[in-house]
């Protein structure tokens, strides 16, 4: 080992000028680090080797800063050779590993922070404190371990779910690589006859809510000009969360507004017995055509029933169900067909009343001690001056309560900004309307809240093996 004293030059550096060290062995909890930066602000620095721009200390902090949109970081540049740089990186990680806690002092510190409602951003949560206090009291023999929330529950179980986070996007890519295509079956109606008002199939296809969708392959044979022109696709990670958090293993799931294939495919892949109801026989056929993508002899195939959600009481033939998960149309925000029975064709002011009827008809089909989760968002009434909100979020919560459920959780799903970046400025300048970039998930419970069992956080399995098996591919990526 050479005797050298590293020379240091501290500067503010564009984050894109820094390179994650290719040999760093540390895999940090990026969500926890991000939460700390958001709550506490940036403190400290990222240490880098001046000759290579490789980060020696703070690789994971740099990644968290990048995901939060930070553009510059304070960096002490170290003028050291590669061997010294490697030792610095190893020492920075290992010396932290060798440290220990004085549990009683840590518990006092956490209790003080918790009393100030100030654990957020600390890297600890209330469960960590409970485990620590129990261990100190001798209530359990196993050592106290701190498992990151996103490892225990797939994503941190906060009321705000951020689909822009790296862990969410990574998981979503795993699911979508299965080849699930919710766009199949969208944009057409159940009859080749003339549409209401004499419009053609192509006219109805074009009037769906988004232009610029890709052309539909002729092999589909549906008469559609475009592939799902603008219809929204349900997020498979959100579906996985809802199924894991609110349904029992092997339980039955009812979806009164089934739509595309995602919820059925994900629920079945997780071992649940899924029943979906949809008005479109073409949508159901498109869903069933994709069954080979998740077929598993150990898991039941999802089941779709061709029926109107308003007839759920008679159509759903496997009651009682242990979880209800659904995403109704957001009034007429997206028009799925010209079928008069399609709820997306209702006058906006009539939609909430019909949705309340469906909720009321669904609750008797639920098992005692089960949850209902509805994904909903607000829509403006374009038929009234100024476009006020229809009140779908509070209306849905009230409908759950009126049907005898206990309104239990509200979650906010933050979506990617996308083209809203282009529209928000015009909307605000013209009418002071803010751009909406989130949806709501309302969760209600049937039964005595005191009987809700604790969640046995299942080990979140990596679905890559399933993906590879289904698609028959071999990965050349070294994990």
C-alpha positions as CSV (number, residue, x, y, z in Angstrom):
1,X,0.0,0.0,0.0
2,X,1.4,3.4,-0.9
3,X,1.4,6.2,1.6
4,X,-0.6,9.0,0.1
5,X,-2.8,11.8,1.4
6,X,-5.7,12.4,-0.9
7,X,-5.9,16.0,-2.2
8,X,-9.4,17.4,-2.2
9,X,-11.1,20.0,-4.4
10,X,-14.8,20.8,-3.4
11,X,-17.1,22.0,-6.1
12,X,-20.8,22.1,-7.1
13,X,-21.1,19.6,-10.0
14,X,-23.9,18.8,-12.5
15,X,-25.3,15.4,-11.5
16,X,-24.9,14.1,-15.0
17,X,-21.1,14.6,-14.8
18,X,-20.9,12.0,-12.1
19,X,-20.7,8.2,-12.8
20,X,-22.0,5.5,-10.4
21,X,-18.9,3.4,-9.6
22,X,-19.1,0.3,-11.7
23,X,-17.8,-1.9,-8.9
24,X,-19.9,-0.5,-6.0
25,X,-21.3,-3.5,-4.1
26,X,-23.8,-1.4,-2.1
27,X,-27.5,-1.6,-3.0
28,X,-29.2,1.2,-1.0
29,X,-32.8,1.8,-0.1
30,X,-33.5,4.5,-2.6
31,X,-37.1,5.2,-1.5
32,X,-35.9,5.7,2.1
33,X,-33.0,8.0,1.0
34,X,-35.4,9.9,-1.3
35,X,-37.8,10.4,1.6
36,X,-35.0,11.7,3.8
37,X,-33.9,14.2,1.1
38,X,-37.5,15.4,0.6
39,X,-38.1,15.9,4.3
40,X,-34.7,17.0,5.5
41,X,-33.2,18.6,2.4
42,X,-29.8,17.7,1.0
43,X,-27.0,17.5,3.5
44,X,-23.4,16.2,3.1
45,X,-21.8,15.5,-0.2
46,X,-21.0,12.9,-2.8
47,X,-17.3,12.0,-2.9
48,X,-15.8,11.3,-6.3
49,X,-12.5,10.4,-7.9
50,X,-11.3,13.3,-10.0
51,X,-9.6,11.3,-12.7
52,X,-12.6,9.0,-13.5
53,X,-15.6,10.9,-12.1
54,X,-16.6,7.6,-10.4
55,X,-18.5,8.2,-7.1
56,X,-16.7,6.6,-4.2
57,X,-19.1,7.5,-1.4
58,X,-22.7,8.3,-1.9
59,X,-23.7,6.3,-5.0
60,X,-27.2,5.6,-3.7
61,X,-27.7,9.2,-2.4
62,X,-26.8,10.4,-5.9
63,X,-29.4,8.0,-7.5
64,X,-32.0,9.3,-5.0
65,X,-31.2,12.9,-5.9
66,X,-31.4,12.1,-9.6
67,X,-34.9,10.5,-9.2
68,X,-36.0,13.6,-7.3
69,X,-34.9,15.8,-10.1
70,X,-31.9,17.4,-8.5
71,X,-29.4,18.7,-11.1
72,X,-26.3,19.7,-9.1
73,X,-24.6,18.2,-6.1
74,X,-21.7,19.3,-3.8
75,X,-18.7,17.1,-4.6
76,X,-15.3,16.8,-2.9
77,X,-13.1,15.6,-5.8
78,X,-10.4,13.2,-4.6
79,X,-7.1,13.0,-6.5
80,X,-6.2,9.4,-5.8
81,X,-5.2,6.4,-7.8
82,X,-7.6,3.5,-8.6
83,X,-6.4,1.3,-5.8
84,X,-6.9,4.0,-3.2
85,X,-10.3,4.8,-4.7
86,X,-11.3,1.2,-4.3
87,X,-10.3,1.1,-0.7
88,X,-12.1,4.3,0.1
89,X,-15.3,2.9,-1.4
90,X,-15.0,-0.4,0.5
91,X,-14.2,1.4,3.8
92,X,-17.1,3.8,3.4
93,X,-19.5,0.9,3.2
94,X,-17.8,-1.5,5.6
95,X,-17.2,0.9,8.5
96,X,-20.9,1.6,8.5
97,X,-21.7,-2.1,8.7
98,X,-19.3,-2.6,11.6
99,X,-21.2,0.0,13.7
100,X,-23.7,-1.1,16.3
101,X,-26.6,0.6,18.1
102,X,-27.2,1.3,21.8
103,X,-30.8,0.0,21.6
104,X,-32.0,1.9,24.6
105,X,-30.6,5.2,23.4
106,X,-32.0,4.5,19.9
107,X,-35.4,3.8,21.3
108,X,-35.4,7.0,23.3
109,X,-34.4,8.9,20.2
110,X,-37.1,7.3,18.1
111,X,-39.8,7.8,20.8
112,X,-38.9,11.5,20.9
113,X,-39.1,11.8,17.2
114,X,-42.4,9.8,17.1
115,X,-43.9,12.1,19.7
116,X,-43.2,15.0,17.4
117,X,-44.8,13.0,14.5
118,X,-41.4,13.2,13.0
119,X,-40.3,9.7,11.9
120,X,-40.9,10.5,8.3
121,X,-37.5,11.0,6.6
122,X,-35.6,9.2,9.4
123,X,-35.4,5.8,7.7
124,X,-37.4,4.3,10.6
125,X,-41.1,3.8,11.0
126,X,-43.5,3.0,13.9
127,X,-43.0,-0.8,13.3
128,X,-39.3,-0.4,13.8
129,X,-39.9,1.3,17.1
130,X,-42.4,-1.3,18.3
131,X,-39.9,-4.1,17.4
132,X,-37.1,-2.4,19.2
133,X,-39.1,-1.8,22.3
134,X,-40.3,-5.4,22.3
135,X,-36.8,-6.7,22.0
136,X,-35.6,-4.5,24.8
137,X,-38.4,-5.7,27.0
138,X,-37.5,-9.3,26.1
139,X,-40.8,-10.1,24.4
140,X,-39.1,-11.8,21.5
141,X,-35.9,-13.8,21.1
142,X,-35.0,-13.0,17.5
143,X,-32.8,-10.0,16.8
144,X,-34.3,-6.8,15.7
145,X,-34.0,-6.3,12.0
146,X,-35.0,-3.3,9.9
147,X,-36.5,-4.4,6.6
148,X,-37.3,-1.5,4.2
149,X,-41.0,-0.8,3.8
150,X,-40.9,-1.3,0.0
151,X,-39.4,-4.8,0.5
152,X,-42.0,-5.7,3.1
153,X,-45.0,-4.4,1.2
154,X,-43.8,-4.0,-2.4
155,X,-44.0,-0.2,-2.1
156,X,-44.2,1.9,1.1
157,X,-47.8,1.7,2.4
158,X,-48.4,5.5,2.5
159,X,-51.5,7.2,1.4
160,X,-49.6,8.6,-1.6
161,X,-48.5,6.1,-4.2
162,X,-46.0,7.5,-6.7
163,X,-45.9,5.7,-10.0
164,X,-42.9,7.8,-11.1
165,X,-40.5,6.2,-8.6
166,X,-37.9,3.8,-10.0
167,X,-39.1,0.8,-7.9
168,X,-42.6,1.3,-9.3
169,X,-41.4,1.6,-12.9
170,X,-39.1,-1.5,-12.5
171,X,-42.0,-3.6,-11.3
172,X,-44.3,-2.3,-14.0
173,X,-41.8,-3.3,-16.7
174,X,-41.7,-6.8,-15.3
175,X,-45.5,-7.1,-15.5
176,X,-45.9,-5.5,-18.9
177,X,-43.2,-7.8,-20.3
178,X,-45.7,-10.6,-20.0
179,X,-47.4,-9.1,-23.0
180,X,-50.7,-8.2,-21.5
181,X,-52.6,-6.0,-24.0
182,X,-55.5,-4.2,-22.4
183,X,-55.9,-2.2,-25.6
184,X,-57.3,-5.3,-27.4
185,X,-61.1,-5.2,-27.4
186,X,-61.3,-1.4,-26.8
187,X,-62.9,1.1,-29.1
188,X,-65.5,-1.2,-30.7
189,X,-69.1,-2.1,-29.8
190,X,-70.9,-5.4,-29.5
191,X,-72.8,-5.2,-32.8
192,X,-71.7,-4.5,-36.4
193,X,-75.0,-2.8,-37.0
194,X,-75.2,1.0,-37.4
195,X,-74.3,3.0,-34.3
196,X,-76.6,5.4,-32.6
197,X,-77.2,8.4,-34.8
198,X,-76.1,6.5,-37.9
199,X,-72.4,6.8,-37.1
200,X,-70.1,4.1,-38.5
201,X,-67.7,1.9,-36.6
202,X,-64.8,4.0,-37.8
203,X,-66.6,7.2,-36.6
204,X,-67.0,5.7,-33.1
205,X,-63.5,4.5,-33.1
206,X,-62.3,8.0,-34.0
207,X,-64.3,9.7,-31.4
208,X,-62.6,7.9,-28.6
209,X,-60.8,10.3,-26.4
210,X,-57.3,10.4,-27.9
211,X,-55.9,10.8,-31.4
212,X,-52.6,9.4,-32.6
213,X,-53.0,5.9,-31.4
214,X,-51.3,3.2,-33.5
215,X,-53.1,1.5,-36.3
216,X,-54.9,-1.7,-35.3
217,X,-53.5,-4.8,-37.0
218,X,-55.8,-6.2,-39.7
219,X,-55.5,-9.6,-38.1
220,X,-57.6,-8.4,-35.2
221,X,-60.6,-8.5,-37.5
222,X,-62.6,-6.1,-35.3
223,X,-63.1,-3.3,-37.8
224,X,-61.2,-0.9,-35.6
225,X,-59.0,1.7,-37.3
226,X,-56.9,2.3,-34.2
227,X,-55.5,0.2,-31.4
228,X,-57.3,1.4,-28.2
229,X,-57.4,5.0,-29.3
230,X,-56.7,6.7,-26.0
231,X,-58.4,4.3,-23.6
232,X,-56.5,4.1,-20.3
233,X,-54.7,1.0,-19.3
234,X,-54.9,-0.1,-15.7
235,X,-51.6,-0.1,-13.9
236,X,-50.5,-3.7,-13.1
237,X,-48.4,-2.6,-10.1
238,X,-51.4,-0.9,-8.5
239,X,-53.4,-4.1,-9.1
240,X,-50.8,-6.1,-7.4
241,X,-50.7,-3.8,-4.4
242,X,-54.5,-4.0,-4.0
243,X,-54.6,-7.7,-4.3
244,X,-51.7,-8.3,-1.9
245,X,-52.8,-5.8,0.7
246,X,-56.5,-6.4,0.8
247,X,-57.3,-9.9,-0.3
248,X,-56.4,-13.3,1.4
249,X,-54.1,-15.7,-0.3
250,X,-56.1,-17.9,-2.6
251,X,-59.2,-15.7,-2.1
252,X,-61.9,-14.8,-4.6
253,X,-62.0,-11.4,-6.3
254,X,-65.0,-9.8,-8.0
255,X,-64.6,-7.0,-10.5
256,X,-67.9,-5.5,-11.7
257,X,-66.3,-3.2,-14.3
258,X,-63.7,-5.6,-15.7
259,X,-62.6,-3.8,-18.9
260,X,-59.1,-4.9,-20.1
261,X,-57.1,-7.9,-19.1
262,X,-54.8,-6.5,-16.5
263,X,-56.7,-7.0,-13.3
264,X,-57.7,-10.5,-14.2
265,X,-54.2,-11.5,-15.3
266,X,-52.5,-10.1,-12.2
267,X,-55.0,-11.5,-9.8
268,X,-54.7,-14.9,-11.3
269,X,-50.9,-14.8,-11.4
270,X,-51.1,-14.1,-7.6
271,X,-53.2,-17.1,-7.0
272,X,-56.6,-15.4,-6.6
273,X,-59.9,-16.6,-8.2
274,X,-60.9,-13.7,-10.3
275,X,-64.4,-13.0,-11.7
276,X,-64.8,-10.0,-14.0
277,X,-68.0,-8.6,-15.5
278,X,-68.0,-6.6,-18.7
279,X,-70.6,-5.4,-21.1
280,X,-68.5,-5.9,-24.2
281,X,-68.3,-9.5,-25.6
282,X,-65.4,-8.4,-27.8
283,X,-63.5,-7.1,-24.8
284,X,-64.0,-10.4,-23.0
285,X,-63.0,-12.4,-26.1
286,X,-59.8,-10.3,-26.3
287,X,-59.1,-10.9,-22.7
288,X,-59.6,-14.7,-23.0
289,X,-57.4,-14.8,-26.0
290,X,-54.5,-13.8,-23.8
291,X,-55.0,-16.6,-21.3
292,X,-51.9,-18.5,-22.4
293,X,-49.7,-15.6,-21.1
294,X,-50.4,-16.4,-17.5
295,X,-51.6,-20.0,-17.6
296,X,-50.3,-21.8,-14.5
297,X,-51.5,-25.3,-13.4
298,X,-51.2,-24.1,-9.8
299,X,-53.3,-21.0,-10.2
300,X,-56.9,-20.7,-11.4
301,X,-57.5,-18.9,-14.7
302,X,-59.3,-15.6,-14.5
303,X,-63.0,-15.7,-15.5
304,X,-65.0,-13.1,-17.4
305,X,-68.8,-12.9,-17.6
306,X,-70.6,-11.0,-20.3
307,X,-73.1,-8.9,-18.4
308,X,-74.1,-5.4,-17.4
309,X,-72.5,-4.2,-14.1
310,X,-76.0,-3.2,-13.1
311,X,-76.9,-6.9,-13.1
312,X,-74.0,-7.9,-10.9
313,X,-76.3,-9.4,-8.3
314,X,-77.4,-12.1,-10.7
315,X,-74.4,-12.3,-13.0
316,X,-71.8,-12.9,-10.3
317,X,-72.4,-16.6,-9.5
318,X,-69.6,-17.5,-7.1
319,X,-70.5,-15.3,-4.0
320,X,-69.4,-14.7,-1.4
321,X,-66.3,-12.9,-2.7
322,X,-63.4,-12.1,-0.4
323,X,-62.3,-8.9,-2.3
324,X,-64.0,-6.5,-4.7
325,X,-61.6,-4.5,-6.9
326,X,-62.8,-2.4,-9.8
327,X,-62.3,0.7,-11.8
328,X,-65.6,2.1,-13.3
329,X,-65.7,4.5,-16.2
330,X,-65.0,8.0,-15.1
331,X,-68.4,9.2,-16.4
332,X,-67.9,10.2,-20.0
333,X,-64.2,11.0,-19.8
334,X,-63.5,8.0,-22.0
335,X,-66.3,6.6,-24.3
336,X,-65.7,2.9,-24.8
337,X,-68.6,2.2,-27.2
338,X,-71.9,3.4,-28.6
339,X,-73.8,0.8,-26.7
340,X,-76.6,2.7,-24.9
341,X,-76.1,0.4,-21.9
342,X,-72.5,1.5,-21.6
343,X,-72.2,3.7,-18.5
344,X,-69.7,6.0,-20.4
345,X,-72.6,7.1,-22.6
346,X,-74.7,8.3,-19.7
347,X,-75.3,12.0,-19.2
348,X,-72.6,13.1,-16.8
349,X,-75.1,14.2,-14.1
350,X,-76.7,10.7,-14.1
351,X,-73.5,8.7,-13.8
352,X,-73.0,8.8,-10.0
353,X,-76.5,7.5,-9.3
354,X,-76.0,4.5,-11.4
355,X,-72.5,3.8,-9.9
356,X,-74.1,4.0,-6.5
357,X,-76.7,1.4,-7.6
358,X,-73.9,-1.0,-8.7
359,X,-72.0,-0.6,-5.4
360,X,-75.3,-1.2,-3.4
361,X,-75.9,-4.4,-5.5
362,X,-72.3,-5.6,-5.0
363,X,-72.0,-5.3,-1.2
364,X,-74.4,-8.3,-0.5
365,X,-72.0,-10.5,-2.6
366,X,-69.1,-9.7,-0.3
367,X,-68.0,-12.0,2.4
368,X,-68.0,-10.6,6.0
369,X,-64.6,-9.4,6.8
370,X,-63.7,-8.4,3.2
371,X,-62.5,-5.2,1.5
372,X,-63.8,-3.2,-1.5
373,X,-61.3,-1.1,-3.5
374,X,-62.5,1.3,-6.2
375,X,-60.2,3.3,-8.4
376,X,-61.9,6.6,-9.4
377,X,-61.0,10.1,-10.4
378,X,-62.8,13.4,-10.8
379,X,-64.2,14.5,-14.1
380,X,-65.5,17.9,-15.1
381,X,-69.1,18.4,-16.3
382,X,-68.5,19.8,-19.8
383,X,-72.3,20.4,-20.1
384,X,-72.2,23.1,-17.4
385,X,-70.6,26.5,-17.6
386,X,-67.1,26.5,-16.2
387,X,-66.9,22.7,-16.0
388,X,-67.3,22.0,-12.3
389,X,-66.3,18.6,-10.9
390,X,-69.0,15.9,-10.8
391,X,-67.9,14.9,-7.3
392,X,-67.2,11.3,-8.2
393,X,-64.7,10.8,-5.4
394,X,-66.9,12.0,-2.5
395,X,-69.9,10.5,-4.2
396,X,-68.2,7.0,-4.4
397,X,-67.2,7.2,-0.7
398,X,-70.7,8.1,0.3
399,X,-72.1,5.3,-1.9
400,X,-69.9,2.8,-0.1
401,X,-71.0,4.1,3.3
402,X,-74.7,4.1,2.3
403,X,-74.4,0.5,1.2
404,X,-73.3,-0.5,4.7
405,X,-69.5,-0.5,4.4
406,X,-67.0,1.3,6.6
407,X,-64.9,3.9,4.6
408,X,-61.4,2.9,5.7
409,X,-58.6,4.1,3.4
410,X,-58.1,6.7,0.8
411,X,-55.0,6.5,-1.4
412,X,-53.8,9.0,-4.0
413,X,-52.1,7.5,-7.1
414,X,-49.7,10.0,-8.7
415,X,-49.3,9.6,-12.4
416,X,-46.6,10.7,-14.8
417,X,-47.1,14.3,-16.0
418,X,-46.8,13.5,-19.7
419,X,-48.6,15.9,-22.0
420,X,-50.1,17.7,-19.0
421,X,-46.9,19.7,-19.0
422,X,-48.1,21.3,-22.2
423,X,-51.7,21.8,-21.2
424,X,-51.5,23.0,-17.6
425,X,-50.2,26.4,-18.4
426,X,-53.0,27.2,-20.8
427,X,-55.7,25.9,-18.5
428,X,-54.4,27.9,-15.5
429,X,-54.0,31.1,-17.6
430,X,-57.4,30.8,-19.2
431,X,-59.6,29.6,-16.3
432,X,-57.5,28.9,-13.2
433,X,-58.0,25.1,-13.5
434,X,-55.1,23.1,-12.2
435,X,-53.9,20.1,-14.2
436,X,-55.0,16.8,-12.6
437,X,-52.2,14.3,-12.4
438,X,-53.6,11.8,-9.9
439,X,-56.4,9.2,-9.3
440,X,-58.0,8.1,-6.1
441,X,-58.3,4.6,-4.6
442,X,-61.1,4.3,-2.0
443,X,-61.0,1.3,0.3
444,X,-64.0,0.2,2.4
445,X,-64.5,-2.7,4.7
446,X,-67.5,-5.0,5.4
447,X,-67.8,-6.1,9.0
448,X,-66.5,-5.1,12.4
449,X,-63.3,-3.1,12.0
450,X,-61.9,-4.7,15.2
451,X,-61.9,-8.0,13.4
452,X,-59.5,-6.8,10.6
453,X,-56.6,-9.3,10.7
454,X,-53.0,-8.1,10.6
455,X,-51.3,-8.3,7.2
456,X,-48.8,-11.1,7.0
457,X,-46.5,-9.2,4.6
458,X,-45.7,-11.9,2.0
459,X,-42.2,-11.9,0.6
460,X,-42.6,-10.0,-2.6
461,X,-41.5,-12.5,-5.2
462,X,-39.6,-11.5,-8.2
463,X,-41.8,-12.2,-11.2
464,X,-38.9,-12.3,-13.7
465,X,-38.8,-16.1,-13.6
466,X,-42.5,-16.2,-14.4
467,X,-42.0,-13.7,-17.2
468,X,-39.2,-15.7,-18.7
469,X,-41.1,-18.9,-18.5
470,X,-44.2,-17.5,-20.2
471,X,-42.3,-15.8,-23.0
472,X,-39.8,-18.7,-23.4
473,X,-36.8,-16.4,-23.3
474,X,-33.4,-16.6,-21.8
475,X,-32.0,-13.5,-20.2
476,X,-28.4,-12.5,-20.9
477,X,-28.5,-9.8,-18.2
478,X,-26.3,-10.5,-15.2
479,X,-28.4,-9.7,-12.1
